[in-house]
Amino acid sequence: MSAYSLTKTRFKEGVWEGLLSAATSDAPPPEITVDFDGHPVRGVTVSETDAPGRWALAVPVPQEALCDGVQTFAIREAASDAVLGSFTLIAGEAPGEDLRAEVSLLRAELDMLKRAFRRHCLETL
């Protein structure tokens, strides 16, 4: 469980933006990772806002994500590996259903569970 929550603010000019909020106003800035297609997204920024315990998150969409199909991005807090949120891009022909987006999100969550399980196995040896 994470001590941070994430709210989407907008998606404009290839940058997904959100607001990170901490449970307490004196919390340190979170370290955020964003995964796309099993790889980390570069250029993710977390910047302070005027309000204590809140930070602006900016996730630039990499050019390789602009292709046919469904692309899902998972936003995680690095310390706890907790998924704070996700967003999906759909391009090309209109999909028959949103099922592909759900399957893509399930794959991202399954990858997170696999990493956590492997880390647990290494720690218990």
QUIMOCOR-V314977 format. One record per pair of residues at least 24 apart in sequence whose C-alpha atoms are under 10 Angstrom apart, sorted by the first residue. I is the first residue (numbers start at 1). J is the second residue. D is the distance in whole Angstrom. If there is no record, write none. Layout:
BEGIN
i=I j=J d=D
i=I j=J d=D
END
This chain:
BEGIN
i=1 j=77 d=10
i=1 j=80 d=7
i=1 j=81 d=9
i=1 j=82 d=6
i=1 j=83 d=9
i=1 j=84 d=9
i=2 j=30 d=10
i=2 j=76 d=9
i=2 j=77 d=7
i=2 j=78 d=10
i=2 j=79 d=9
i=2 j=80 d=7
i=2 j=81 d=8
i=2 j=82 d=6
i=2 j=83 d=8
i=2 j=84 d=8
i=3 j=27 d=9
i=3 j=30 d=9
i=3 j=77 d=9
i=3 j=80 d=9
i=3 j=82 d=10
i=3 j=84 d=10
i=4 j=29 d=10
i=4 j=30 d=8
i=4 j=53 d=9
i=4 j=54 d=9
i=4 j=77 d=8
i=4 j=82 d=9
i=4 j=84 d=8
i=5 j=54 d=10
i=5 j=77 d=10
i=5 j=83 d=10
i=5 j=84 d=6
i=5 j=85 d=8
i=6 j=54 d=10
i=6 j=55 d=10
i=6 j=56 d=10
i=6 j=57 d=9
i=6 j=75 d=9
i=6 j=76 d=10
i=6 j=83 d=10
i=6 j=84 d=6
i=6 j=85 d=7
i=6 j=86 d=10
i=7 j=56 d=10
i=7 j=57 d=10
i=7 j=84 d=9
i=7 j=85 d=8
i=8 j=56 d=10
i=8 j=57 d=9
i=8 j=85 d=9
i=8 j=86 d=9
i=8 j=87 d=9
i=9 j=56 d=9
i=9 j=57 d=9
i=9 j=58 d=10
i=10 j=58 d=10
i=11 j=58 d=9
i=11 j=59 d=9
i=11 j=60 d=10
i=11 j=61 d=10
i=11 j=87 d=10
i=12 j=60 d=10
i=13 j=60 d=9
i=13 j=61 d=9
i=14 j=59 d=9
i=14 j=60 d=6
i=14 j=61 d=5
i=14 j=62 d=8
i=14 j=63 d=9
i=14 j=66 d=10
i=15 j=44 d=10
i=15 j=57 d=10
i=15 j=58 d=6
i=15 j=59 d=5
i=15 j=60 d=4
i=15 j=61 d=6
i=15 j=62 d=9
i=16 j=44 d=10
i=16 j=57 d=8
i=16 j=58 d=6
i=16 j=59 d=5
i=16 j=60 d=6
i=16 j=61 d=7
i=16 j=87 d=8
i=17 j=44 d=10
i=17 j=45 d=10
i=17 j=56 d=7
i=17 j=57 d=6
i=17 j=58 d=5
i=17 j=59 d=6
i=17 j=60 d=9
i=18 j=46 d=10
i=18 j=55 d=9
i=18 j=56 d=6
i=18 j=57 d=5
i=18 j=58 d=7
i=18 j=59 d=9
i=18 j=85 d=10
i=19 j=46 d=9
i=19 j=47 d=10
i=19 j=49 d=9
i=19 j=54 d=7
i=19 j=55 d=6
i=19 j=56 d=5
i=19 j=57 d=6
i=19 j=58 d=9
i=20 j=46 d=9
i=20 j=47 d=10
i=20 j=48 d=10
i=20 j=49 d=10
i=20 j=53 d=8
i=20 j=54 d=5
i=20 j=55 d=5
i=20 j=56 d=6
i=20 j=57 d=7
i=20 j=84 d=9
i=21 j=51 d=10
i=21 j=52 d=9
i=21 j=53 d=6
i=21 j=54 d=5
i=21 j=55 d=7
i=21 j=56 d=9
i=22 j=52 d=9
i=22 j=53 d=5
i=22 j=54 d=6
i=22 j=55 d=9
i=23 j=53 d=8
i=23 j=54 d=10
i=24 j=52 d=9
i=24 j=53 d=6
i=24 j=54 d=10
i=25 j=51 d=8
i=25 j=52 d=5
i=25 j=53 d=4
i=25 j=54 d=8
i=26 j=52 d=7
i=26 j=53 d=6
i=26 j=54 d=10
i=27 j=52 d=9
i=27 j=53 d=6
i=27 j=54 d=9
i=28 j=52 d=10
i=28 j=53 d=8
i=28 j=54 d=10
i=29 j=53 d=8
i=29 j=54 d=8
i=29 j=55 d=7
i=30 j=54 d=10
i=30 j=55 d=9
i=30 j=76 d=10
i=30 j=77 d=7
i=30 j=78 d=8
i=30 j=79 d=8
i=31 j=76 d=9
i=31 j=77 d=6
i=31 j=78 d=5
i=31 j=79 d=7
i=31 j=80 d=10
i=32 j=57 d=9
i=32 j=75 d=7
i=32 j=76 d=6
i=32 j=77 d=5
i=32 j=78 d=5
i=32 j=79 d=8
i=32 j=81 d=9
i=32 j=82 d=10
i=32 j=83 d=10
i=32 j=84 d=9
i=33 j=59 d=10
i=33 j=74 d=8
i=33 j=75 d=6
i=33 j=76 d=5
i=33 j=77 d=6
i=33 j=78 d=6
i=33 j=79 d=10
i=33 j=81 d=9
i=33 j=83 d=10
i=34 j=59 d=8
i=34 j=60 d=10
i=34 j=73 d=6
i=34 j=74 d=6
i=34 j=75 d=5
i=34 j=76 d=6
i=34 j=77 d=9
i=34 j=78 d=9
i=34 j=83 d=9
i=34 j=84 d=10
i=34 j=85 d=10
i=34 j=86 d=9
i=35 j=72 d=8
i=35 j=73 d=6
i=35 j=74 d=5
i=35 j=75 d=7
i=35 j=76 d=8
i=35 j=86 d=9
i=35 j=108 d=8
i=35 j=111 d=10
i=35 j=112 d=10
i=36 j=61 d=9
i=36 j=62 d=9
i=36 j=64 d=10
i=36 j=65 d=8
i=36 j=71 d=7
i=36 j=72 d=6
i=36 j=73 d=5
i=36 j=74 d=7
i=36 j=75 d=9
i=36 j=88 d=10
i=36 j=108 d=8
i=37 j=65 d=9
i=37 j=71 d=8
i=37 j=72 d=8
i=37 j=73 d=8
i=37 j=74 d=9
i=37 j=104 d=9
i=37 j=107 d=9
i=37 j=108 d=8
i=37 j=111 d=10
i=38 j=73 d=9
i=38 j=74 d=10
i=38 j=107 d=9
i=38 j=108 d=8
i=38 j=111 d=8
i=38 j=112 d=9
i=39 j=73 d=10
i=40 j=73 d=9
i=40 j=74 d=10
i=40 j=75 d=10
i=41 j=73 d=9
i=41 j=74 d=10
i=41 j=75 d=10
i=61 j=89 d=10
i=65 j=89 d=8
i=65 j=90 d=10
i=65 j=91 d=10
i=66 j=90 d=9
i=66 j=91 d=7
i=66 j=92 d=9
i=67 j=91 d=6
i=67 j=92 d=7
i=68 j=92 d=5
i=68 j=93 d=7
i=68 j=94 d=10
i=69 j=93 d=8
i=69 j=94 d=9
i=69 j=95 d=8
i=69 j=100 d=8
i=69 j=101 d=9
i=70 j=95 d=9
i=70 j=98 d=9
i=70 j=99 d=10
i=70 j=100 d=7
i=70 j=101 d=6
i=70 j=102 d=9
i=70 j=103 d=9
i=70 j=104 d=7
i=70 j=105 d=10
i=71 j=100 d=9
i=71 j=101 d=8
i=71 j=104 d=7
i=71 j=105 d=9
i=72 j=100 d=10
i=72 j=101 d=7
i=72 j=102 d=9
i=72 j=103 d=10
i=72 j=104 d=6
i=72 j=105 d=6
i=72 j=106 d=10
i=72 j=107 d=9
i=72 j=108 d=8
i=73 j=104 d=9
i=73 j=105 d=8
i=73 j=108 d=8
i=74 j=105 d=8
i=74 j=108 d=7
i=74 j=109 d=8
i=74 j=112 d=9
i=76 j=112 d=9
i=80 j=116 d=10
i=81 j=112 d=8
i=81 j=113 d=9
i=81 j=115 d=9
i=81 j=116 d=8
i=82 j=109 d=10
i=82 j=112 d=9
i=83 j=108 d=10
i=83 j=109 d=8
i=83 j=112 d=9
END
